[in-house]
Amino acid sequence: MPDIVLIAALTCLVAFIYSSVGHGGASGYLAVLSFFAVPHEQMATSALCLNLFVAGASFYSFYKARYFSWKLTWPFVLGSIPAAFLGGFIKVPPASYDRLLAGALVFAGLRLILDIEKKAGPAHDFPPLGVSLPAGGVIGFLSGIVGVGGGIFLSPLLILLRWADPKKVAATSAFFILVNSASGLWGRCMRGAFQMPPYLMLLLLIALFGGIAGSRIGARRFSGLWLKRVLAFVLWMAVVKLIRH
């Protein structure tokens, strides 16, 4: 019981912080669940299910605030959906999964702690199709394997190459994560790997609460850099655990 309470509290914190920048939080959920030795298949399925709820709430808030651009988003989504399905359908050995997850968590921690939104200049042209389609495919495939939505990889690309301002990036990332998570889950279902822990429904409700709160604040104004740094530290602690496992 104490473990479930702690998992739920950390899940709520992850959902709040990630949704404030348009993310679903899968890398954070995976880090939390890895601390409690949850089986890999249950970890990935849980993270993707939580992503659907949190990214959905986040996308609604940013869309309602008129930050979503379909013109910016559709090429990445078109490339990512089939790739995320394929990634979810492929079964990787546990050791390989741990290495891929560790790499994703390191990247996610850097994404949180560097606060790149403040370093980005004004947005200019939309990305060319020759870049956005394959980029969406690569991100979708990796996301499907690991069990994340891909926002941690997409948003730095959009910001650093100045293809959108931070609020539009958050809206695009939320939608990208939403469809990627659904596609990755579908791939896992097709290979019979849709495994859930018994407390997933509790986590879904907790994450939805945190996601709604974080996205509503993030769609207006919220930095919370110190909270992001705390979460980055949690992610990197999970990496250490994965490496030593």
N, C-alpha and C positions, 0 to 999 in steps of 0.2 A: 504493500500500500504506500509507504513513504516514497518508493521509487516512482510510482505512477504520479503522485502529487508533484514530485520534482520534474519529471518529464513534461507534465502538463504546464507547469510554470515556465519552464524554459521554452517550450513550444510557443506559448503566448508571447513571450519576449521576442523570439525569432520572427514570428509573424508580424508583430508591430513594427520592428525595425526594417525588415525587408520590404513590407508593403508600402512604407513611406517613400521608397524610391522605385515603386512599381514592380518589385520582385515577389515571387511566391515563397521563397525561403527554403527551398528543398535542401540546399547545401547545409543550412543551419539545422534542419530537422535530422538530416543524415548524421551530422556531427553529434547531436544530442543522443540519438538512438544508438550510435556506436559506443558511447560511454557505458551503456547498459547491456551490451552484448546481445542486441537484438539480431536475429539471423538476417543475412544479406537480402534475401528475397523479400522479407517482411519490411526491412528498412526502405528498400527502393519503392515498393508498392505504397507504403505509408507516406513517404515524402511526395510522391506524385499525386496521391489523393489529397493531401494537405495543400499542395500547390494549386489544385483546381479551385478549392474554396478561397484561398487567400489571393491568388492572382485574379480570380474572378471579381472579388470585392475591390481589389486595387484597380483593375481595369475600369470597372463601373465608375469609380470616383474620378479617375483621370479623364475618362470619356465625358462624363457629365460636366467636368470643368473645361471641356472643349480643347483638350491637348492631343487627342488621338488623330493621326494622319494615316489613312488607308494607303495613300500613295507611297509613303515611306515604308509601310509595314508589309504589304502583300508579297514582294519578292522574297523576303527572308522566310516568310511563312510557307510559301510555295515550295521552297527548297527544303525546309525543315520537316514538314509533316511526314512524308514517306521515309525520310532518313531516321526520324525519331521512332517510327514504327519498327524499322529494321533493327535499330539499336536495342529496343525493348524486346524484340523477338530473339535476339542472339543471347545465348548463355555463355558467360565468361567464367573461367576458373576463379575461385575465391581469392587467391593471391593476386591475380591480375585485377580483380575488382577493387581490392584494397588499395593497390597502387594508383589506379585511375581515380578513385575517390579521394585519396590523399592529395593528388595533384589538383583536383577540382577545389578542395577545401583550402589549399594554399592560395590558389588564385582568388577564391571568394574572400578570404581574409584580406588580401592586398586590395581587392576592390572596395572593401568596406573602409579600410584604414587610410587609404590615400585621398579619399574625398575628391575624386577627379573632376566633379562638376565645377568646382571653383577654378580649376586649371584650364578649362576648355574656353576657346574663343567663340565668337558668334558663329551660328550655323550658316552654311551656304548651300551648295548643290546637293540634290538627292544622290544616293549611291548608284553607280551604273549596274545594270542587270548582270553583267559579266562578273561582278564582285558579289552582289547581294545574294544571288541564287546559290552559288557554291558555298558562300559563307554560311548561309542558313542551313545548307545540307550538312556541312561539317559539324556545326554546333548542334544540330538536331540529332545526328548520329551519336555523338559523344554523350549528349544529354540522355538519350534513350537507354544507353548502356548503364550509365551511372545511376540514373533515377533523379535527374534534375530537370528544370525547365529550360535552361540555357540563357536566362537573363543575365547571369553573372559574366557570361562571355560576350553577349550581344551588346549590352549597354556601354561598356568601355569602348568597343569598336565604333559605335555611333557617335559617342562624345568626342573621342580623341581625333577622329577624322572629320569632325565638325559637320556631320550630316543632319544633326538635329540639336535643339537646345535640351537641357536636362529634363524639363517637364514632358516634352514630346517623346524623349527617350524612355521615360518612365511608363508612359501610356503604351508605346510600342512594345516594350519589354513585357508588360503585363499581359498583353494579348498574345505575344509570342510564347510566353510561358504557359498560358492557358491551353493553347492548341497543341503545343509540344507535349505537355503532360498527358493530355487525353490520348494522343497518338502513341506515346510510350507505354501507357497503361494498356492500350488495345493490343500492342505487340506482346506484352507480358501475358495478357489473357490468352492470346492465341497459342502460346507455348505452355500454358498451364502453370504459370508462375505468379498468379495473382494471389499472394499470401498476405493475410492481415493479422496484426496482433489483436488480442481480445479487447484492448482499450482504444482502438482506433476511433470509434465514434466520439468518445470523450475528447480526444485530441482534435478532431475535426471541429467540434463546437468551440473549443478553446481557441484554436487557430483562427476561426472565422471571426470571433470577437476581437482578437488582436489585429487581424488583417483589416477589418472595417475601421477600427480606431486609427491605425497607422496610416492607412491610405487617405482617410479624410483629412488628417493633419498634413500629410505629405503633399497632397494636391494643392494645398494652400501655402504653408511655409513650415518647414521643419528641417533641421540639420541633425541635431542629436549626435554630433561627431563622437562624443565620449562614449555614448551607448554603442555605437558602431565599433569602436575600438575594443570595448569589452567583449562584444560578440566575436570580433576577429581573434581575440585571444582564446576564446572557447573553441573556435574552429581549429586553431593551430594546436591546441592541446589534444584535440581529437586526432590530428595528423600524427602527433607523437605516439599516441596509443596505437594507431593503425600500423605504424612503422615497427613498433616494438612487439606487435602481436605475433 
